C-alpha cells in the first residue's frame, strides 16, 4: 500500500514538472557574450605549447549559459559548459566565441553551424554578439633589404642620409617591427617603420631583426634579442638578420714597407722594379691603391699592395691610398683629385708615395765622323785622339768606358775623347755608359758584369772598335 502511494506521488510530481516546463517560453532568453578585460577582440598565442586560458562570461543569470568556439564561418569547433577557454591546438587564424542559453541538455555539436543548429533539447538561444579571437602564431619570417640583400655597407658621418629599407617574408604580420641591435644582439632602437637612417650611428656593425608579435611590443634599448621578453604577449623573431656595415672611409697615410715615402727605380733595364706599400687607416671600409702621374691623372689601379714599375717610362708617379664604400668607379685617365672614385663615399690618403722612374739609356755610340771603327798608330809619339758621340736621351750622367776585347775596363773617359797613343798594340772597345747617382765603375772591372753606378745605369747598345 505504501509503495502505491509513493508511486502515485512520484507520478503527480512528474506531470507537475512537465507542466512547469510547458509554461516556459518557446525561446530561451537573450544573452550577450563578454570577455575578461572588456572589448570585442582578444589575441592568443598558438603553437607555443602553453595552454593559455581566457575567461569569458555572459549576461544571463536565469538560465544555464555555455560557450561555443567557431571559425569565421560560424562552424562549431568546440562546445564548453564553462567560460574559461583555451585555444591552444586549434590552429592559427580568426575564431569566434559565442555564448548561448539552453534548457534540457546541450545538443550543439562540432561541425554544426552555430547560427542554425539546435543548441538545447528544450530551447537554445545564441548570443547576439561574439568575441573575435585571433589565434596568432608568430612568424618572424626572413628579412632582407628591399633589393634582396642581407648585408649592406653604408657611409656614415658625412651628413648624407643612409636610409636602408627592409622587407620580410612573414606571412602573418599581425604586429611586426624591426629591431636595430649591435653585433651582440643588444637592442639599440626599434625602427619606427620598415626603414632606418644609419648616418648618425657612427662606424661599426648593426643587425636588423624582424619581430612578429601579439599584444604590445615591449622591446627597448638594452634588451637582448634571443634572451629578453620583447612583447607582453607572444612573439617570434626573424630566422635571420640584415648586417649593416657602418663605414666611415679614412684614407689614412701611405708609405713603402720600409717606412719611406719616396723611391727611385731604374726602368727599362729588363729588371723588375717592384715596390710594396702599406696604409695606416682607422676605417674598416674597402681599401685600394691608385697610381697617378705628378698631375694626379690615374695611370693604374693595382690588384693588391704592390706594383712593378719596370714597364713604365721615365718620369715621376704618385701612389695614393683610397678608402671607399660602395663600388669602385675610379679608372685610368681620371683625375683622382677631381672625380668621384666610388659610387658611394670615399677618401684619398692624406699623403702619397713619390716614385722617381729613371731610365739609363746608353743609346748608340760612334766616332764624331759617324764611324764605329778606327785604326790608331800607337807608339810613334803622335797623339791618337778619337772623339765619340752618343744617342742617349734623358741620362743624368754619361761617360765612356775603354775596355779590352773581354770587356775588362782599361780606362774611363768623361770628356768624350781619348788619346790611344799610350796604349799597347791590340784591339779595344769604347762603350757608352748612362748612369744615375755615383759612378762605381773602376779599371779592372768587367763592364758586362759589374755594378757600374749606385743608381740606374745602362751600357750603349754597341761599341766602337779601335
C-alpha positions as CSV (number, residue, x, y, z in Angstrom):
1,X,0.0,0.0,0.0
2,X,2.8,2.4,0.9
3,X,4.6,1.6,-2.4
4,X,1.4,2.5,-4.3
5,X,1.2,5.8,-2.5
6,X,4.8,6.6,-3.3
7,X,4.4,5.8,-7.0
8,X,1.3,7.9,-7.2
9,X,3.1,10.8,-5.6
10,X,6.1,10.5,-7.9
11,X,3.8,10.4,-10.9
12,X,2.0,13.6,-9.8
13,X,5.3,15.3,-9.3
14,X,6.5,14.2,-12.8
15,X,3.4,15.6,-14.5
16,X,3.6,18.8,-12.5
17,X,7.2,19.2,-13.7
18,X,6.1,18.6,-17.3
19,X,3.5,21.3,-16.9
20,X,6.1,23.6,-15.4
21,X,8.4,23.2,-18.4
22,X,5.5,23.7,-20.7
23,X,5.0,27.1,-19.1
24,X,8.5,28.3,-20.2
25,X,8.6,30.4,-23.3
26,X,9.4,28.6,-26.6
27,X,12.6,30.5,-26.9
28,X,15.5,30.7,-24.4
29,X,16.3,34.2,-23.2
30,X,18.7,36.5,-24.9
31,X,22.3,36.7,-23.8
32,X,25.4,38.8,-24.6
33,X,29.0,37.4,-24.5
34,X,31.8,39.3,-22.9
35,X,35.5,38.7,-22.2
36,X,37.6,39.5,-19.1
37,X,39.0,42.9,-19.5
38,X,36.3,44.1,-21.9
39,X,36.4,44.7,-25.6
40,X,35.3,42.6,-28.5
41,X,38.6,41.2,-29.6
42,X,41.4,39.2,-28.0
43,X,44.7,37.7,-29.3
44,X,46.1,34.4,-28.2
45,X,49.3,32.6,-29.0
46,X,49.1,29.4,-30.9
47,X,51.8,26.8,-31.2
48,X,53.9,27.9,-28.2
49,X,52.9,24.8,-26.2
50,X,51.4,27.0,-23.4
51,X,47.7,26.3,-22.7
52,X,46.8,29.9,-22.1
53,X,43.2,30.4,-20.8
54,X,40.9,33.3,-21.3
55,X,37.8,33.9,-19.2
56,X,34.5,34.6,-21.0
57,X,31.1,35.3,-19.4
58,X,27.5,36.1,-20.3
59,X,24.8,38.4,-19.0
60,X,22.2,35.8,-18.2
61,X,21.7,34.5,-14.7
62,X,18.2,33.0,-15.1
63,X,19.2,30.1,-17.4
64,X,22.2,27.9,-17.9
65,X,24.9,29.5,-20.2
66,X,27.6,27.8,-22.2
67,X,30.0,28.8,-24.9
68,X,30.9,27.9,-28.5
69,X,34.2,28.3,-30.3
70,X,33.6,28.6,-34.0
71,X,35.6,29.5,-37.1
72,X,34.9,32.7,-39.1
73,X,32.0,30.9,-40.9
74,X,30.3,30.1,-37.5
75,X,31.1,26.4,-37.8
76,X,31.4,25.0,-34.3
77,X,34.8,23.8,-33.3
78,X,34.4,23.3,-29.6
79,X,31.5,23.3,-27.1
80,X,32.2,24.3,-23.5
81,X,29.9,24.5,-20.5
82,X,32.4,26.8,-18.8
83,X,33.7,30.2,-19.9
84,X,37.3,29.5,-19.2
85,X,38.7,28.6,-22.6
86,X,42.0,27.6,-24.1
87,X,42.7,27.9,-27.8
88,X,46.0,26.1,-27.9
89,X,46.0,23.4,-30.7
90,X,43.1,25.0,-32.6
91,X,45.3,26.3,-35.3
92,X,46.3,29.8,-36.3
93,X,43.6,32.1,-37.6
94,X,40.5,34.0,-36.6
95,X,38.0,32.3,-34.3
96,X,34.7,33.4,-32.6
97,X,33.4,32.8,-29.1
98,X,29.6,32.8,-28.7
99,X,27.6,32.4,-25.5
100,X,24.3,30.6,-25.6
101,X,21.4,29.8,-23.1
102,X,19.7,26.4,-23.1
103,X,17.3,24.1,-21.3
104,X,17.1,20.4,-21.2
105,X,20.5,19.3,-22.4
106,X,23.1,20.7,-24.8
107,X,22.6,19.4,-28.4
108,X,25.2,21.6,-30.1
109,X,28.0,19.6,-31.7
110,X,31.3,20.4,-33.5
111,X,30.8,20.7,-37.3
112,X,27.4,22.3,-37.0
113,X,26.6,26.0,-37.9
114,X,26.1,27.8,-34.6
115,X,23.6,30.2,-36.1
116,X,21.3,27.4,-37.4
117,X,22.0,24.4,-35.0
118,X,19.7,23.4,-32.2
119,X,21.6,24.3,-29.1
120,X,19.5,22.7,-26.4
121,X,16.9,19.9,-26.2
122,X,14.1,22.3,-25.0
123,X,15.5,25.6,-26.2
124,X,18.7,27.3,-27.1
125,X,19.5,30.9,-27.9
126,X,22.8,32.1,-29.4
127,X,24.2,35.4,-28.1
128,X,23.6,38.4,-30.3
129,X,27.3,39.1,-30.4
130,X,30.6,37.2,-30.4
131,X,34.1,37.9,-29.3
132,X,36.7,37.7,-32.0
133,X,39.8,35.7,-31.1
134,X,42.9,35.9,-33.2
135,X,44.7,32.7,-32.6
136,X,48.2,34.0,-33.5
137,X,51.3,32.1,-34.5
138,X,54.2,34.5,-34.5
139,X,56.0,34.3,-37.8
140,X,59.2,36.3,-37.9
141,X,59.9,35.2,-41.5
142,X,63.2,36.1,-43.2
143,X,64.4,39.7,-43.6
144,X,66.3,41.4,-46.4
145,X,66.8,44.9,-47.7
146,X,64.3,45.9,-50.4
147,X,66.7,44.8,-53.1
148,X,67.1,41.3,-51.6
149,X,70.4,41.7,-49.8
150,X,71.2,40.5,-46.2
151,X,74.3,42.6,-45.9
152,X,74.8,46.3,-46.9
153,X,77.5,48.9,-46.3
154,X,76.6,52.5,-45.6
155,X,78.8,55.6,-45.4
156,X,78.1,57.3,-42.1
157,X,79.1,60.6,-40.6
158,X,79.0,62.6,-43.9
159,X,75.7,64.2,-43.3
160,X,74.1,62.4,-46.2
161,X,71.1,60.1,-45.1
162,X,71.9,56.4,-45.2
163,X,68.4,55.0,-45.2
164,X,68.1,51.2,-45.6
165,X,64.7,49.8,-46.4
166,X,63.6,46.4,-45.0
167,X,61.2,43.7,-46.1
168,X,60.0,40.4,-44.6
169,X,58.6,37.1,-45.8
170,X,56.4,36.9,-42.6
171,X,53.0,35.6,-43.7
172,X,51.0,36.9,-40.7
173,X,52.2,40.3,-39.8
174,X,49.6,40.8,-37.0
175,X,52.1,43.1,-35.4
176,X,55.5,43.4,-37.0
177,X,58.5,45.6,-36.3
178,X,62.3,45.8,-36.9
179,X,64.8,45.8,-34.1
180,X,68.2,47.5,-34.6
181,X,70.9,45.8,-32.5
182,X,74.6,45.8,-32.2
183,X,76.8,42.8,-33.0
184,X,76.0,41.3,-29.6
185,X,72.2,41.5,-30.3
186,X,71.7,44.3,-27.8
187,X,68.8,46.4,-28.8
188,X,69.8,49.9,-29.8
189,X,66.4,51.1,-31.0
190,X,63.2,50.0,-32.6
191,X,62.7,51.2,-36.1
192,X,59.6,53.4,-36.5
193,X,58.7,51.7,-39.7
194,X,60.2,49.5,-42.4
195,X,63.4,51.6,-42.8
196,X,66.1,53.3,-40.7
197,X,68.7,56.0,-41.3
198,X,72.1,54.8,-40.1
199,X,74.0,58.0,-40.8
200,X,74.1,59.2,-37.2
201,X,75.1,55.8,-35.8
202,X,78.9,56.1,-36.2
203,X,81.2,53.5,-37.5
204,X,80.5,49.8,-36.6
205,X,78.2,47.0,-37.4
206,X,74.4,46.8,-36.9
207,X,72.0,44.0,-37.1
208,X,68.3,44.4,-38.2
209,X,66.0,41.7,-36.8
210,X,62.3,41.3,-37.7
211,X,59.9,40.6,-34.9
212,X,56.3,39.3,-35.2
213,X,54.3,39.9,-32.0
214,X,50.9,39.9,-30.3
215,X,49.9,42.3,-27.6
216,X,52.2,45.2,-27.0
217,X,55.8,45.4,-28.1
218,X,57.9,46.0,-25.0
219,X,61.4,45.7,-26.6
220,X,63.6,48.6,-25.5
221,X,67.2,49.8,-25.6
222,X,69.4,47.4,-23.7
223,X,67.3,44.3,-24.2
224,X,69.0,41.3,-25.7
225,X,67.4,39.7,-28.7
226,X,67.0,35.9,-28.1
227,X,67.0,36.4,-24.3
228,X,64.7,39.2,-23.3
229,X,60.9,39.2,-23.3
230,X,60.2,41.5,-26.2
231,X,56.4,41.8,-26.0
232,X,53.7,41.4,-23.3
233,X,52.3,38.5,-25.4
234,X,53.8,36.0,-27.8
235,X,56.4,37.0,-30.3
236,X,58.7,35.4,-32.9
237,X,62.0,36.6,-34.3
238,X,63.0,36.5,-37.9
239,X,65.1,33.5,-38.8
240,X,68.0,35.8,-39.9
241,X,69.2,39.3,-39.6
242,X,70.4,42.0,-42.0
243,X,74.0,43.1,-41.4
244,X,74.6,46.8,-41.8
245,X,78.3,47.7,-42.0
246,X,78.5,51.3,-41.0
247,X,81.7,52.6,-42.6
248,X,83.4,56.0,-42.4
249,X,86.2,56.0,-45.1
250,X,89.6,57.1,-43.8
251,X,92.3,57.3,-46.4
252,X,94.9,57.5,-43.6
253,X,98.6,57.7,-44.6
254,X,100.6,55.6,-47.0
255,X,104.2,54.5,-47.1
256,X,106.5,51.9,-48.5
257,X,107.0,48.7,-46.5
258,X,110.4,50.1,-45.5
259,X,108.8,53.1,-44.0
260,X,109.9,55.6,-46.7
261,X,107.5,57.7,-48.8
262,X,109.7,58.1,-51.8
263,X,111.8,55.7,-54.0
264,X,113.8,55.8,-57.2
265,X,113.6,52.9,-59.6
266,X,115.5,52.2,-62.8
267,X,113.1,51.4,-65.6
268,X,113.8,49.9,-69.0
269,X,116.7,47.7,-67.9
270,X,114.8,44.5,-68.0
271,X,114.9,44.1,-64.2
272,X,111.7,44.1,-62.2
273,X,111.1,47.2,-60.1
274,X,108.6,46.0,-57.6
275,X,107.5,48.3,-54.7
276,X,105.2,47.2,-51.9
277,X,103.2,49.7,-49.9
278,X,101.1,49.8,-46.7
279,X,98.5,52.1,-45.2
280,X,97.5,53.4,-41.8
281,X,93.7,53.8,-41.7
282,X,91.3,53.6,-38.9
283,X,88.4,52.6,-41.1
284,X,87.0,49.1,-41.9
285,X,85.9,50.3,-45.4
286,X,87.4,48.8,-48.5
287,X,90.9,50.0,-49.4
288,X,92.9,50.1,-52.6
289,X,95.9,52.0,-54.0
290,X,95.9,54.3,-57.0
291,X,99.0,55.2,-59.1
292,X,98.9,58.6,-60.8
293,X,101.3,60.8,-62.6
294,X,102.5,64.0,-61.0
295,X,99.3,65.7,-62.1
296,X,97.1,63.1,-60.3
297,X,95.9,61.5,-63.6
298,X,95.3,57.9,-62.8
299,X,97.8,55.5,-64.5
300,X,96.9,52.3,-62.9
301,X,95.0,50.6,-60.0
302,X,97.0,47.6,-58.8
303,X,95.2,44.5,-57.6
304,X,97.0,44.5,-54.3
305,X,99.5,46.4,-52.3
306,X,102.4,46.3,-54.7
307,X,103.3,47.3,-58.3
308,X,106.0,46.6,-60.8
309,X,107.3,49.9,-62.4
310,X,109.7,48.3,-64.9
311,X,107.4,48.7,-67.9
312,X,106.8,52.5,-67.3
313,X,108.6,55.3,-69.0
314,X,111.0,57.6,-67.2
315,X,109.2,60.2,-65.0
316,X,107.5,60.7,-61.7
317,X,104.4,59.0,-60.4
318,X,102.5,59.0,-57.1
319,X,100.9,56.2,-55.1
320,X,97.8,57.2,-53.2
321,X,95.7,55.2,-50.8
322,X,91.9,55.2,-51.3
323,X,89.4,54.2,-48.6
324,X,85.8,53.7,-50.0
325,X,82.4,52.2,-49.7
326,X,80.1,51.0,-52.5
327,X,81.7,50.2,-55.9
328,X,85.0,51.5,-57.1
329,X,84.5,53.7,-60.1
330,X,88.0,55.2,-60.5
331,X,89.6,54.3,-63.9
332,X,92.8,55.1,-65.7
333,X,92.7,58.6,-67.2
334,X,90.6,60.0,-64.4
335,X,91.8,63.0,-62.4
336,X,92.0,61.4,-58.9
337,X,91.7,64.9,-57.3
338,X,88.6,65.8,-59.2
339,X,86.3,62.9,-60.0
340,X,84.1,60.6,-57.8
341,X,86.3,57.5,-57.2
342,X,83.4,55.3,-55.9
343,X,79.6,55.3,-56.3
344,X,79.3,55.9,-52.5
345,X,81.7,57.6,-50.2
346,X,85.5,57.7,-50.4
347,X,88.6,59.4,-49.1
348,X,92.1,59.6,-50.5
349,X,95.1,59.2,-48.3
350,X,96.5,62.4,-46.7
351,X,99.8,61.9,-48.5
352,X,101.3,60.0,-51.4
353,X,104.4,58.0,-52.2
354,X,106.6,59.6,-54.8
355,X,108.3,57.2,-57.3
356,X,111.0,58.6,-59.4
357,X,111.3,56.5,-62.5
358,X,114.8,56.8,-64.0
359,X,115.8,55.3,-67.3
360,X,119.5,54.9,-68.1
361,X,119.6,54.8,-71.9
362,X,123.1,54.1,-73.1
363,X,122.0,54.8,-76.6
364,X,124.4,54.1,-79.5
365,X,128.0,55.3,-79.8
366,X,130.0,56.3,-82.8
367,X,133.1,58.4,-83.6
368,X,132.4,62.0,-84.4
369,X,132.5,61.2,-88.1
370,X,129.8,58.6,-87.6
371,X,132.1,55.5,-87.9
372,X,132.1,52.7,-85.3
373,X,135.6,51.6,-86.1
374,X,139.1,53.2,-86.3
375,X,142.8,52.4,-86.5
376,X,145.3,54.2,-84.4
377,X,149.1,54.1,-84.8
378,X,150.5,53.8,-81.3
379,X,154.0,54.3,-80.0
380,X,155.1,56.9,-82.6
381,X,154.8,59.8,-80.3
382,X,152.0,61.4,-82.2
383,X,148.6,61.8,-80.4
384,X,145.9,59.3,-81.5
385,X,142.9,61.2,-80.2
386,X,139.5,59.9,-81.1
387,X,136.2,61.7,-80.2
388,X,132.9,60.0,-79.5
389,X,129.2,60.8,-79.7
390,X,126.1,59.0,-78.4
391,X,122.4,59.0,-79.0
392,X,121.4,58.6,-75.3
393,X,118.3,60.6,-74.2
394,X,117.5,61.7,-70.7
395,X,120.5,60.3,-68.9
396,X,121.6,62.1,-65.7
397,X,125.2,61.4,-66.4
398,X,127.2,59.9,-69.3
399,X,130.7,58.6,-69.7
400,X,132.8,56.2,-71.9
401,X,134.4,53.0,-70.8
402,X,137.6,51.9,-72.7
403,X,137.8,48.1,-72.4
404,X,139.8,45.2,-74.0
405,X,138.1,42.6,-76.1
406,X,137.0,40.8,-72.9
407,X,135.2,44.0,-71.7
408,X,137.7,44.5,-68.9
409,X,137.8,48.2,-68.2
410,X,141.2,49.8,-69.2
411,X,140.2,53.5,-68.8
412,X,137.2,55.8,-68.1
413,X,136.7,58.9,-70.1
414,X,134.3,61.7,-69.1
415,X,135.3,64.1,-71.9
416,X,134.1,62.4,-74.9
417,X,137.6,61.9,-76.4
418,X,140.5,59.7,-75.7
419,X,144.2,59.6,-76.8
420,X,145.1,56.0,-77.6
421,X,148.9,56.8,-78.2
422,X,149.9,55.3,-74.9
423,X,148.0,52.1,-75.4
424,X,149.6,48.7,-76.3
425,X,149.2,47.2,-79.7
426,X,145.8,45.3,-79.8
427,X,142.1,45.9,-80.1
428,X,140.0,47.8,-77.6
429,X,136.4,48.8,-77.3
430,X,134.7,52.1,-76.5
431,X,131.4,51.7,-74.7
432,X,129.0,54.5,-73.7
433,X,127.6,54.4,-70.1
434,X,124.5,56.3,-69.0
435,X,124.0,56.3,-65.2
436,X,122.4,58.0,-62.2
437,X,123.8,58.5,-58.8
438,X,127.6,58.0,-58.2
439,X,129.8,56.2,-60.7
440,X,131.2,52.9,-59.2
441,X,133.0,51.6,-62.3
442,X,136.8,51.1,-61.9
443,X,139.6,49.9,-64.1
444,X,139.8,46.2,-63.9
445,X,136.1,45.7,-63.6
446,X,134.2,43.6,-66.1
447,X,131.9,46.1,-67.8
448,X,129.4,43.4,-68.7
449,X,129.1,42.1,-65.1
450,X,130.0,44.7,-62.6
451,X,127.6,47.2,-60.9
452,X,128.8,50.4,-62.6
453,X,126.8,53.0,-60.6
454,X,124.8,53.3,-57.4
455,X,121.8,54.5,-59.4
456,X,120.4,53.4,-62.7
457,X,123.0,52.6,-65.4
458,X,122.9,51.3,-68.9
459,X,125.7,50.4,-71.4
460,X,125.4,51.6,-75.0
461,X,123.7,49.2,-77.5
462,X,127.0,48.9,-79.4
463,X,130.7,49.7,-79.0
464,X,133.4,51.4,-81.1
465,X,136.2,49.1,-82.2
466,X,139.7,50.7,-82.0
